[in-house]
Amino acid sequence: MIDLPRINGQAFKMHLKWLARITHKIQWDILAMLSGLIIMNSGGFGSRNLYESTAAICSGIAVFISIREKELPTFLGICGLAIFGTICPSIYRLYGFWVLLLSANVATRPLAIFPISCWCLAYFNLSYVWLIIAPIGITLSAYLLNQGKLTRLLGVLFLTLAAITAYELMAIQPKFRVSEKSTFSPGYKIGAALQRIFPDSFGEGSDIRSNLHGTEIPPSTPGIVIAEHDTPVEKRAGRIRAENFTQPSPWSENEFLGNQYWRYAIREDGCLVSNLGGQLTPNGQILLAIPSSNPFSPTILATKEAKTIYCADSDYWINRLCNYQQNLLGLILSSKQRSWPPLIVNIAFVLIALGSLWRPFITLISVFVPLVLLHAYANYGGDIRLIGKIFNPHDPARAWGVVRRLQDDGINAVFGNKGAKALVVEEGYSGKVVDEKLVIGEPRTTVLIGSHKVQILDEPQGVVDTIPDARKLLVDGKLSGVREVIDGVTIVGTGSPALTPLEIWSILREQ
């Protein structure tokens, strides 16, 4: 008589042994890393938190593997990159970061093909189905190569990417001019603030034009075409869809697909300053898209076809809001100060990766490369120096809203760190007057004016001396009013800097 339970037990044990052999061969850390790369290439499915959490985990896995490989210089270099990524998460969007992080270790070296594939494929007019799937297949194919062939292949690819990026870096900076015939109020026009923020990008050159702001220039003419919501049929030109796009709130939690430098710039700006806009057809090279619920069919927000860039919304171009999108606009307008740093860093990353293929200690140099980004935007001209962070640019009262309010009132003021006439200090921050003649401080801030220390107190005073939401000052430890002149510098305490009367900003009219 056959003992069925016994046979089933033996079969079960055989299955367990087979499963153990299979799972023993799987490198779970490599599989986790590949999964993370796929999630990031899908734009974190539209979630910035998911994207950056995944990037941090992948960086941690790379550090763990470098410990296991027992290469001290490689460990220090990768550890430095991982730390910088947590401090400056914008760098996660640069493919060069991942190329170096993955190629430094022999164990993860085949995975370096993934960011290389993403980098190369972005130059082609491909649908996002291919941009997401193709890197997976190409990376898996790399595992079929032996170590020698893979190293030589990576060396060639690194040199190619460095050469392409160097060409982009040294390309002649184009010039632009604004063509619009709108009768909108100053804050909603395009051009005046842009030309003050990026003076070197304007002159006789390609046209920037907006459907909403009136244009008679054909869409096929090289330059920048700005679409808008509810675009009339006759102005769609086969590239603008009938559907509108409303960006999910809060904007700062959205992650995007597209060009690595566009995504890097948006993260530096904090968000994409776009509320209600249009949508584009997937013609040409996709520069920016949002995955929404389906990364294979994202909402297209910017494309490039031949020598023309199409943007789906005018919000971040208009005078009242372009101050809050300086990094992205600087990239689009090829401003050297805004567009060069990430390109230089990417070149440095791939060249260090090239050297580390044969000399692992070279990876240690990578610790110093991201410092370029820390100093990249240190000095740029403007009227108002803001100490603090920009949150919602539509906030009607807070420190970061002052430029938007001034533009609405016809004062063409822009943020900048050099040559500013006014200093605005956000709540909880401290600052020192350099050459500014006007200081607007929010509660719980400290400002140094020469040898004098001024603190803005927290208790609201209502409207005092025409200043709304006024706050008293503590000058060198002595209680004072809400507005004082110290060493020729006027300082005002208020919880609503953007609502301060226009006469206080009169110094900015002297341009």
C-alpha positions in Angstrom: 0.0 0.0 0.0 1.3 3.5 -1.0 2.0 5.9 1.8 0.6 9.1 0.2 1.3 11.4 3.1 4.9 10.3 3.1 5.3 10.8 -0.7 3.8 14.3 -0.4 6.2 15.1 2.4 9.2 14.0 0.4 8.0 16.1 -2.6 7.5 19.1 -0.3 11.1 18.7 0.9 12.3 18.5 -2.6 10.5 21.7 -3.5 12.0 23.4 -0.5 15.5 22.4 -1.6 14.9 23.6 -5.1 13.5 26.9 -3.8 16.5 27.3 -1.5 19.0 26.8 -4.4 17.2 29.4 -6.5 16.9 32.0 -3.7 20.5 31.3 -2.7 21.7 32.5 -6.2 19.5 35.7 -6.1 21.4 38.7 -4.9 18.7 40.4 -3.0 20.5 43.7 -2.5 21.0 43.9 -6.3 17.4 43.1 -6.9 16.3 45.7 -4.4 18.6 48.3 -6.1 17.2 47.5 -9.6 13.6 47.8 -8.2 14.5 51.2 -6.8 15.9 52.3 -10.1 12.7 51.3 -11.8 10.6 53.2 -9.3 12.7 56.3 -9.8 12.6 56.0 -13.6 8.8 56.0 -13.2 9.0 59.3 -11.4 8.1 57.7 -8.0 4.6 57.4 -9.6 4.2 61.1 -9.2 5.2 61.2 -5.5 8.3 63.2 -4.5 8.4 61.5 -1.1 8.4 58.0 -2.7 11.1 59.0 -5.2 13.5 60.5 -2.6 12.9 57.7 -0.1 13.7 55.2 -2.8 16.8 57.1 -3.8 18.0 57.2 -0.2 17.4 53.5 0.3 19.4 52.7 -2.9 22.2 55.0 -1.7 22.2 53.1 1.6 22.4 49.7 -0.3 25.4 51.0 -2.2 27.1 52.0 1.0 26.4 48.5 2.5 27.8 46.8 -0.6 30.9 49.0 -0.5 31.5 47.9 3.1 31.1 44.2 2.1 33.6 44.8 -0.8 36.2 46.1 1.8 37.4 48.9 -0.5 38.0 51.9 1.9 38.4 54.7 -0.8 35.3 53.4 -2.6 33.4 53.2 0.7 34.4 56.8 1.6 33.4 58.1 -1.8 30.1 56.4 -1.9 29.3 57.3 1.7 30.1 61.0 0.8 27.7 60.9 -2.2 25.0 59.2 -0.1 25.3 61.9 2.6 25.2 64.7 0.1 22.1 63.2 -1.5 20.2 63.4 1.8 21.4 67.0 2.2 20.7 68.1 -1.4 18.1 65.7 -2.8 18.1 67.6 -6.1 21.2 65.7 -7.1 19.2 62.4 -7.2 17.8 63.6 -10.5 21.2 63.7 -12.2 22.0 60.4 -14.0 25.8 61.0 -13.4 25.2 60.6 -9.7 23.8 57.1 -10.2 26.4 56.2 -12.9 29.2 56.8 -10.4 27.4 55.3 -7.4 26.7 52.1 -9.2 29.9 51.7 -11.2 32.2 52.2 -8.3 31.5 48.7 -6.9 32.1 45.6 -9.0 28.9 44.0 -7.6 26.7 46.9 -8.8 28.6 47.7 -11.9 26.2 46.1 -14.4 23.4 48.3 -12.9 25.2 51.4 -14.1 23.8 50.5 -17.5 20.4 51.5 -16.2 21.0 55.3 -15.7 23.2 55.3 -18.8 20.3 53.9 -20.8 17.9 56.5 -19.3 20.4 59.3 -20.1 20.9 58.2 -23.7 17.3 57.4 -24.5 16.1 60.8 -23.3 17.7 62.3 -26.5 15.3 60.4 -28.7 11.6 61.0 -29.6 10.3 57.9 -27.7 7.1 57.2 -25.9 7.3 56.7 -22.1 6.5 53.1 -22.5 9.9 52.6 -24.1 11.7 55.1 -21.8 10.6 53.0 -18.8 10.8 49.4 -20.2 13.9 49.7 -22.4 16.4 50.4 -19.6 15.3 47.3 -17.8 15.9 45.0 -20.7 19.3 46.7 -21.6 20.4 46.4 -17.9 19.5 42.7 -17.7 21.4 42.1 -20.9 24.5 43.6 -19.3 24.6 40.8 -16.8 25.4 38.4 -19.7 28.7 40.2 -20.3 31.8 39.1 -18.6 33.6 41.6 -16.3 36.2 42.5 -19.0 33.7 43.3 -21.7 31.4 45.2 -19.4 34.3 47.4 -18.1 35.4 48.2 -21.7 31.8 49.0 -22.7 31.3 51.2 -19.7 34.5 53.1 -20.4 33.3 53.8 -24.0 29.9 54.9 -22.7 31.4 57.2 -20.0 33.6 59.0 -22.6 30.7 59.3 -25.0 28.4 60.8 -22.3 31.1 63.2 -21.1 31.7 64.4 -24.7 28.0 64.9 -25.4 27.5 66.8 -22.1 30.6 68.9 -22.8 29.2 69.8 -26.2 25.9 70.9 -24.5 28.0 72.9 -22.1 30.0 74.7 -24.8 27.1 75.3 -27.2 26.6 78.9 -28.1 24.1 80.6 -25.7 21.0 81.5 -27.6 19.3 84.8 -27.3 15.5 85.4 -26.9 13.0 88.2 -27.3 9.5 88.3 -26.0 6.7 88.8 -28.5 3.3 89.5 -26.9 0.4 91.8 -27.5 -1.6 91.3 -24.3 -3.4 94.1 -22.4 -3.1 92.3 -19.0 -2.0 94.0 -15.8 1.8 94.1 -15.2 1.9 91.0 -13.0 0.4 88.8 -15.7 2.6 89.9 -18.6 5.6 88.1 -19.8 9.1 89.6 -20.3 9.9 92.4 -17.9 10.9 90.3 -14.9 12.5 87.6 -17.1 14.8 90.2 -18.7 15.9 91.5 -15.3 16.6 88.0 -13.9 18.4 86.8 -17.1 19.7 89.8 -18.9 22.3 87.8 -20.8 19.6 85.6 -22.4 17.8 88.4 -24.2 18.6 90.2 -27.4 18.0 89.6 -31.1 17.1 86.0 -31.3 14.3 83.4 -31.0 10.8 84.4 -30.0 9.1 83.6 -26.7 5.4 83.8 -27.4 2.2 82.7 -25.6 -1.1 81.8 -27.1 -3.0 83.4 -24.2 -0.9 86.6 -24.4 -1.4 87.1 -28.2 0.9 86.0 -30.9 0.9 86.0 -34.7 4.1 83.9 -35.0 3.5 80.4 -36.4 4.2 77.6 -33.9 6.8 76.0 -36.3 9.0 79.1 -36.0 12.0 78.2 -33.7 11.8 79.6 -30.2 9.6 78.9 -27.2 5.8 78.4 -27.5 3.8 78.8 -24.3 0.4 77.1 -24.3 -2.4 77.6 -21.9 -5.6 76.1 -20.7 -8.7 76.2 -23.0 -6.5 76.8 -26.0 -8.7 77.6 -29.1 -8.7 74.9 -31.8 -7.1 77.2 -34.4 -4.0 77.7 -32.1 -3.4 74.1 -31.2 -1.2 73.4 -34.3 -1.4 69.6 -33.7 0.7 69.9 -30.5 -1.7 71.2 -27.9 -4.5 69.0 -26.6 -8.0 70.1 -25.8 -7.8 68.8 -22.2 -6.6 71.1 -19.4 -4.2 70.2 -16.6 -4.5 71.0 -13.0 -1.5 70.2 -10.8 -2.3 68.2 -7.7 -1.8 70.0 -4.4 0.5 70.5 -2.6 2.8 71.2 -5.5 5.9 70.5 -3.5 5.0 66.8 -3.2 4.8 66.1 -6.9 7.5 64.3 -8.8 8.0 64.4 -12.6 9.3 62.5 -15.5 11.5 63.9 -18.3 14.8 65.6 -18.8 17.1 65.2 -15.9 18.1 68.8 -15.8 14.5 70.0 -15.9 13.7 67.7 -12.9 16.8 68.9 -11.1 15.9 72.5 -11.6 12.3 72.0 -10.4 13.5 70.4 -7.2 15.9 73.3 -6.6 13.0 75.7 -7.1 10.9 73.7 -4.7 8.0 72.9 -7.1 6.6 73.5 -10.5 4.8 76.8 -10.3 1.8 75.8 -12.4 -1.8 75.6 -11.3 -4.2 75.4 -14.3 -2.7 74.9 -17.7 -2.9 73.0 -20.9 -1.6 69.6 -22.1 0.7 68.7 -25.0 0.7 65.9 -27.4 3.8 63.6 -27.2 5.4 65.0 -30.3 9.1 65.3 -30.3 11.4 64.9 -27.3 9.5 64.8 -23.9 11.1 67.3 -21.6 8.6 67.2 -18.7 5.6 65.1 -17.8 3.8 64.1 -14.6 3.1 60.4 -14.2 -0.2 60.9 -12.4 -1.7 57.4 -11.9 0.0 55.9 -15.0 3.7 56.4 -15.8 3.1 54.7 -19.2 0.7 57.4 -20.2 1.8 60.6 -18.4 0.5 64.1 -18.8 2.9 65.9 -21.1 3.9 69.4 -19.9 6.9 70.3 -22.1 8.4 68.9 -25.3 11.1 69.9 -27.8 10.7 69.4 -31.5 13.5 70.6 -33.8 14.5 74.0 -32.4 11.2 74.8 -30.7 10.3 74.2 -27.0 6.6 73.9 -26.1 5.5 74.6 -22.6 1.9 73.7 -21.5 1.4 76.6 -19.1 2.3 80.3 -18.8 2.1 80.5 -15.0 5.8 80.3 -14.3 6.7 82.7 -17.2 4.6 85.7 -16.0 6.2 88.6 -14.1 4.4 87.8 -10.8 5.6 84.2 -10.6 8.8 83.7 -12.7 10.8 84.8 -9.6 9.8 81.5 -8.0 11.0 79.4 -11.0 14.4 80.9 -11.6 16.3 77.6 -11.9 14.0 76.0 -14.4 13.6 79.2 -16.5 17.4 79.7 -16.3 17.8 76.3 -17.8 15.2 76.8 -20.5 16.8 80.2 -21.4 20.3 78.7 -21.3 21.5 81.1 -18.6 25.1 80.0 -17.8 24.8 80.6 -14.1 21.7 78.3 -13.8 22.3 75.7 -16.5 26.0 75.1 -16.3 26.6 73.7 -12.8 24.6 70.5 -13.1 26.2 69.8 -16.5 29.6 70.3 -15.1 28.8 68.0 -12.2 27.5 65.3 -14.5 30.7 65.5 -16.6 32.8 65.2 -13.4 30.8 62.2 -12.2 31.2 60.2 -15.4 34.9 61.0 -15.7 35.5 59.9 -12.0 33.4 56.8 -12.8 35.7 56.1 -15.8 38.8 56.3 -13.6 37.3 54.2 -10.8 36.9 51.3 -13.3 40.6 50.7 -13.1 41.7 52.6 -10.0 39.0 52.3 -7.2 40.7 55.0 -5.0 39.7 57.7 -7.6 36.1 57.3 -6.3 37.2 59.3 -3.3 37.4 62.5 -5.4 33.6 62.3 -5.9 33.1 63.6 -2.3 34.2 67.1 -3.5 32.3 67.3 -6.8 28.8 68.2 -5.3 30.4 71.2 -3.7 30.1 72.9 -7.1 26.3 72.8 -6.7 26.5 74.4 -3.2 28.3 77.4 -4.6 26.6 77.5 -8.0 24.0 80.1 -7.2 25.8 82.1 -4.6 25.8 85.4 -6.4 23.2 86.6 -8.8 21.8 90.1 -9.1 18.5 91.3 -7.8 16.6 93.9 -5.8 15.4 91.8 -2.8 17.6 89.3 -0.9 15.4 86.7 0.8 16.8 84.8 3.9 14.6 81.8 4.3 12.8 79.3 2.1 10.1 79.8 -0.5 7.0 77.8 0.1 3.7 78.6 -1.6 4.3 81.5 -4.0 0.6 82.3 -3.9 0.8 83.2 -0.2 -0.6 86.7 0.0 1.2 87.8 3.1 4.4 85.9 4.0 8.0 86.9 3.2 8.3 84.9 0.0 5.2 86.7 -1.4 6.7 90.2 -1.5 8.0 90.0 -5.1 4.7 88.7 -6.4 2.8 91.5 -4.7 5.3 94.2 -6.0 5.0 92.8 -9.6 1.2 93.0 -9.3 1.6 96.7 -8.4 3.9 97.5 -11.3 7.2 97.4 -9.5 9.6 95.2 -11.5 11.4 93.8 -8.5 13.3 90.4 -8.5 14.9 88.2 -6.0 18.8 88.2 -5.9 21.8 87.8 -3.7 24.0 90.5 -5.1 23.4 94.3 -5.3 20.0 94.0 -3.4 18.4 97.1 -2.0 16.1 95.4 0.4 16.5 92.4 2.8 13.5 90.3 3.8 14.0 87.8 6.6 11.6 84.9 7.1 10.4 83.9 10.5 12.9 82.0 12.6 15.9 83.0 10.5 18.7 85.5 11.1 20.6 87.8 8.7 23.1 90.5 8.4 22.7 93.7 6.3 25.3 94.0 3.6 24.5 97.0 1.4 20.7 97.0 1.8 18.9 100.1 2.9 15.6 98.5 3.8 14.9 95.4 6.0 11.6 93.7 6.5 11.7 91.1 9.3 9.1 88.6 10.3 8.6 87.6 14.0 11.3 85.8 15.9 14.1 86.9 13.5 17.4 88.6 14.3 19.1 91.1 12.1 22.6 92.6 12.4 22.9 96.2 11.2 26.6 97.1 11.6 27.3 96.8 15.3 23.6 96.8 16.2 21.5 93.7 16.9 17.8 94.0 16.2 15.3 91.3 17.2 11.7 91.3 15.9 9.3 90.2 18.6 6.4 87.8 18.3 3.4 89.6 19.8 1.1 91.1 17.1 0.4 94.8 17.3 -2.2 95.2 14.6 -1.9 98.1 12.3 0.8 100.5 13.5 2.2 103.4 11.6 0.4 102.1 8.4 2.2 98.8 8.8 -0.3 95.8 9.0 0.4 92.9 11.4 3.1 95.0 13.0 5.7 93.7 15.5 7.9 95.6 17.9 11.6 95.7 17.6 14.2 95.1 20.3 17.3 97.2 19.4 20.4 96.3 21.3 18.2 94.9 24.1 16.0 98.0 24.3 12.3 97.9 23.3 11.5 100.1 20.3 8.7 100.8 17.9 7.7 98.8 14.8 9.8 100.9 12.4 13.3 102.4 13.0 16.1 103.9 11.1 19.5 102.5 12.2 22.8 103.7 10.5 20.8 104.8 7.5 18.9 101.5 7.2 15.1 101.3 7.7 14.0 98.2 9.5 10.3 97.2 9.8 8.8 94.4 11.9 5.7 92.7 10.6 4.1 89.2 10.3 2.9 90.0 6.8 5.8 91.5 4.7 3.9 91.1 1.4 1.2 93.5 2.7 3.5 96.3 3.8 2.5 99.7 2.1 4.1 100.5 -1.2 5.7 103.7 0.1 8.0 101.5 2.2 9.3 99.9 -1.0 9.9 103.2 -2.7 13.6 102.6 -2.8 13.0 99.9 -5.4 11.5 102.4 -7.8 14.9 104.0 -8.1 16.1 101.7 -10.9 
